């Protein structure tokens, strides 16, 4: 009885914290993981919420599509197309090379690479169902990505000032090298208004790469079992079209995006509940090394390119 009351209390506090922006994605996941590891949550909640996590994550991804306008996406996407494509390919090559060397879990490596290459938690949320990742693999991947997000949020503005980056340079660099949109916006906002505008738009355009990524990964992983099309990606694309051309939707799309981000954060808490000590020991810390090294290499190479060629 006491355990159930404690569970409901934790969930209510997290819900209120998410609603009023007191809880970030990293904190929500961390609270969920702590609740799972120390068994603060009732097992009924853990088991009941598990089947719904995939659908909640997919709904969040679709909702984020309302934050992207097609014309804006085409204009900025065309100018950053090649650097985006090159960095995405390089991230997967680097992650797989390090993962193979360290013999890390293959599915978790794909998730970490996806989050590093494109848009953090949103990419992991989109890819997870396509490769049939379990809650443990998804949780570990999200934990690594959001941990590095938190680090980047604090150190990127200082690095930008140290190298005397322009607003345009920093905006592009943060959009490429920081995983999640929330941390990109936070870091760019600290650097300057122009950097914020460039970083936000570039990151949203980069999010579109979720579509080909999920299709490629789905086809590759299901090639022997029959191709499973990720239908929610069509919802993501449809949301972008509606937000761009339907005036009635345009008046409320910012609220839809707001709701999608809140839903994603709340879902991260539920995902964190699935983590326990035995699962952490099973995967080990090799995947953490994969995530950190892949991110560091991406950040250094992209910074060098931006300093020398932009």
N, C-alpha and C positions, 0 to 999 in steps of 0.2 A: 504493500500500500504506500509506504513512504517513498519507495523507489519510483512508483508511478507519479506521485505528487511532485517529486524532484524533477522528473522528466518533463511533465507539463510546465513546471516553473521555468526550466531551462529553455524550452521551446518558445514560451511566451516572451521571455526576455530577449531571445534572439530575434523573434518576429518584430518586436517593438524596436529593437536596435537597428535592424535592417530597414524598417519603414522610415525611421527618422535619421537614417544615414550615420548612425553611431558605429555601425559594424561594417568593415570593409570585406571584400571577398576573401582576403587572406585570413582575417580574423574569424570570419564565419567558418571557414574550413578548419582553422585551428581549434576553435571551440568544439566543433563536431568531433574532430580527432581526439581531443582530450576527453570528451564525454565517452567516446567509444573505447579508448585505451584504458581509462580508469573505471569503465562500466558504470558511469553515472546515469546513463539513459536506460530506460526499461527495454528489455529485449523485444517486447511486442512492437514498440515503435520502430525499432531497428528493422525487424522482419517485415512489418507492414509497409514501411516507406521504400524498401528496396525495389519492388517492381515498378514503382512510379517514377523513379529517378530519371530513367531514360527519357520518358515523355516530358517531364518537367524541363530537362536540359534542352530537348529539341524545341519546345515551346519558347524557351528563352532565346535560342538562336534565331527562330523565325521573328520574334519581336524585335531583335536588334536590327533586322533588315529595314525596319521603318525609319531608321536613322540615316539612311544613305539615299541620296538623290542621284538618279541615273546620269544626268548631264554633268554633275560635279564629279561623279565617279569616272566618267569617260575622259574628262579634261585632265584631271590630275593623274589618273591611272595610266594614260598614254605617255606622260612625261617620266613616270617612275616605273614603267613596265619592265624594262630590262634589268634594272638593279634589283627590283623585287623578285623577278624570276630567278636571277643568279643567286641571290641570297637564300631563297627557299631551297633550291637544289643543293647548294653548298651545305646548308644546315642538315639536310637529310643524309648527305654523304658523310659529313663529319660525325653525326650522331651514330650512324650505323657502324662506322669504322671504330669509334671508341667503344660502342656497345659490344661489337664482336670481340674486340681485344679484351674487354673486361668480362665478357660472357654474361651480360645483363639480360633481363627478361625482354624478349623481342617485342611483345605487344606494348609494354610500358615504354620501351625505347621509341616506338612509333608515336605514341601519345606525347611524349616529351618533345620529340622532334617537331611534331605538328604544332604544339603550343609555342615552341621557340620560333618556328619559321613564320607563323602567320599572326595569330592573335590570342595567345594564351588560353584561358579557360574556355572561350567560345570555340576555338578550334578543337580542343580536347573533347568538349561536349558534342561537337559535330562528328568527330571521327570515332569516338568510343562505340556507339551502336553499330557502326559499319564494320568494325573489326571484332565485334562481340567481346569487348573488354569487360572484365568483371569489375565490381565496385572497388575492390582492393587496388587493382591496377589503375583505375581512374583516379582514385583518391591520392595515391602516391604521386602520380603525374601532376595533378593539380597542386599538391602540396609543394612540389619542387618549383613549379612555375610561379606560384604566388609568393614563395619565399624569395625568389630572384627578383620578382616584381617589386617587393618591398625594398630590397637592396638598391635596385636601380632608381627608384623614386627619390632616394636620398643622395646618391652619389653622382647621378648624371648631370644635374645642373652645375655642380662644382667642377666636374670634368669639362663641361662645355665652356665655362668661364676660364678655366686654366688654359685651354687651347684657343681661347678667343674666337669661338665659333659665332657665325652670324645667326640671326634669327632663323633664316631659311635652312642653314646647315644643321642647326640643333633640332629644328622641327622634323626634318627628314631623318636624322640619325635616331632620334628617340622613337619615331614610328617604326623604324626597321629593327632596332636592337632591344626594345623593351617589349615584353610579351603581351601584356594585357592592356586594353584600351584605357581603363581607369588609371593605370600607372603612367601611361603615355601622356594623358591629359594632365595629370598631376605634376609630372616633371616639367612638361612644356609650359604650364601655367606659371611655374616658379621662374622660368627663364625669360618669358616675355609674351606679349599678346600675339605678335606675328608668329612666333614659334608655335604658340598654342593653336592658331588657326591652321597652319600648315601641317602640324603633327596630327591633329584630329582628323582632318580630311584625308591625309595620306593613310592613316591607320584604318579608317573606315573603308577606303578603297582596297587596302590590303586584305581586309576581311573577305572580300569577294573571292579570293583564292581558295576559300573553304570549299566552294563548289567543285572545281576540278580536282582538288586534293581528295575530297571524299569519294568522288567518282572513281578516281584512279586506285585509291586504297581499297575501296569496296570490290572493284573488279579483280584486283590482285589477290585479295584474301579469299574471295569466294569463287575463284576461277574453277575450282574442282568440285564445288558444291552447287553451282548455279549462281548467277549474278543477282544480288539483292539491291535494288535501287533505293537510295536514301530519299524517300519522297519528301521528307521535311525540308530538303534543300530547295525544292520547288516552292515551298511556302516562303522560304527566305527570299528567293528571287521575286516571288509574287508580292511580298510585302514591300520590297523596294520599288516595284512598279506602281503600286497603289499610293505609296507615299510621295511619288514623283508627279503623278498625273491626276489624282482624284482630290479635288479641292476639299471635300468633306473630311477626307482622311488627313490632309495636311494640317488641319486645325487641331488634330488630336494626336498626331504621330509622336510628338515629343513625350506625351504622357504614356504612350504605348512602349516607347523605348525605355522610359523611366521604370515602368512596370516590369519589363523584360529583365532589366539589370537587377531589380530587387528580387525577382523570381530566381534568377541565376544565383545570387548570393545566398538566398534561403536554401536552394537546392544543394549548394556546396556544403552547407551545414549538415544536411541529411546524408550526403555522401560521406562526410567525415565520420559519421556515426558508425559506418561499416568497418572502420579501421580498428584493429586490435594488435596487441603486442606480437602474437604468434604470426600474424600476416606480415608485419614489418620485418621480423626475423627471417621469414621465408624469402622475401625479395632481397634482403641485404641492402647495403649502401652503395653498391656499384652503380645503380641507376642515378643516384644523386651526383656521382662524379661525372656521369655522362651528361646530365643536364647542366651542371656548372661549367664544364669544359666547353661544351657546345656553345653555350651562351657567351662565354668570355671570348672565344674565337670569333663569333659573329660580331660582337660589339667592337672588337679591336680592328678587324678587317673593314667593317663598314665605316668606322671612324676614319681610318687611314684613307679610304677611297673618297669620302666626303671632303676631307681636309685638302687633298691633293687635286681633286678634279671638279669640285663644285665651288 
